[in-house]
Every structure is written in C-alpha cells, then in structure tokens.
Amino acid sequence: MKGRPLRYTPRRDAGLHAYERVLEHAGFAPVAGVDEAGRGACAGPLVVGAVILPSGRRGRIAGLTDSKLLTPARREELYAEIVERAVDWSAIVVPCHDIDRIGVHRCNVTGMRRALAALDRRPAYVLSDGFPVPGIGVPGLAMIKGDQVAACVAAASIVAKVTRDRIMVELHERYPAYGFDVHKGYVTRDHSLALDEHGPCPEHRFSFVNVGRALRKNGEVALGGEAGDELLGEVSGDGRTEGARA
C-alpha cells in the first residue's frame, strides 16, 4: 500500500471489473454496486438492486452489462448466475403510491439506501449508477452509465430489472387490458392507447403527466377484471412527471 496513489482510476480498456480491483487494492473491500429499474415507467413499482460480487475468478461473470442491452432470456440466465455467485445481494420494491407521494427521485435515493442496508455484509465502498447516494455511511462514487463500466453495478441493474419484469408480468394477470407483460409499464403506443380507452389502474403513477391526462379524460380508475372495466372513484391531482418511453 505504501507509495500507491489512492486517487488513480482504471484505464478505459481495463475491463468491467477494473473499478472493483482498484478499490480493493486501495483497501476498500467489499465493493457494492447499486442500480434501479423502472424510474421512467408510468406504471408499476421502482425496484432497486444492490450486489456485492466476489473477488477473483468467481466474480467474473461473462456477459455482464447494462440490463437494458440484454434480451429477457439472457437477463434471466445472468440473474440466476449473479444470485448464486454473489457475496450478497438485495432487491427493494418501492410501490407506485410512494412515488406519487414523495417523487421518483427521492424514492430512488431512498430505495438505494434501503437496498444497501438490506445487505448482510456491509460494503466498504459503493458504486452507484447516475447519481450519488448520501447517508450510507461509507464512501461512494456516482458513475455515468455505471452499469456499462462497473461489474457490480451491471449485476445490480440485472437484479433490479429481472425482479421488476417479473412483478409486471404478475400485474398483467390482474390488469390484462394494458399489456404490462410486454412494455413493463413504460410509455409505448399500445400502452398509451390502453390508457386512453380504459383510464389508469391503481398500479399507474398518477403524478405522471400522461397518466393524469388519461385520468382527466376518463374520470375513473380501472380496477382488475378480465375486461378491466370495474371502476374506482375519481382520483384528484395534476400530473407532474412525464413517463419515459421503453
């Protein structure tokens, strides 16, 4: 350790595990990665994953990358390998009504803190995708496209994405009119058409502009049922956030 600078960063060609190796050599082990899925969706929960991968060969999982760049089948394969090999992992589900109540960004940060707190093994350093996570009690680094440059963040991305996709497939059984099993709650043409026709269901995020617009047009909230035609009374409130396209 003597004489080794602690401020250097890996070369761009050093590979997906380079950040973990640098931090471990600097005395920061274990390293946890944390990432979310569903931030831009207008329906369904936000899911946050946290993963600590083992050092050495056991932590080298071939094919790790941003979960959005993988096919669903490949994500499932990697998910199984991650949870089998990981030193520790967790997945936190933040329901849509919490997002409406306090906002998606606060839910994201809180979810990341909760996912890290749920780990049985306390990390010495945290790598997060996109923005910093304050209040975790250990040093951390927010990384642009972290799920494409750090293995533990990519693993967390896959855990979050697979967990959320499974939830959305289950929600499709309750609300078949919307096609949650296909678009997973993101804004697509078919999802927008379903919102216009049926209005939102309880799993939609009413603080999102497009959902609020559909609610004002329809005036009611569709509950479960094969046709999605049972209704709940009007929900008040104007939209504030635009859903992202899948």
Salt bridges, closest charged atoms under 4 A:
ASP13 OD1 - ARG11 NE 2.97
ASP66 OD1 - LYS68 NZ 3.19
GLU76 OE1 - ARG166 NH2 2.70
GLU77 OE1 - ARG74 NH1 3.01
GLU81 OE2 - ARG85 NH2 2.67
GLU84 OE2 - ARG58 NH2 3.25
ASP98 OD1 - HIS97 ND1 3.24
ASP98 OD1 - ARG101 NH2 3.31
ASP147 OD2 - LYS68 NZ 3.94
ASP165 OD2 - ARG75 NH2 3.35
ASP165 OD1 - LYS161 NZ 3.27
ASP181 OD1 - HIS172 ND1 3.25
GLU197 OE1 - HIS198 NE2 3.85
ASP238 OD1 - ARG216 NH1 3.74
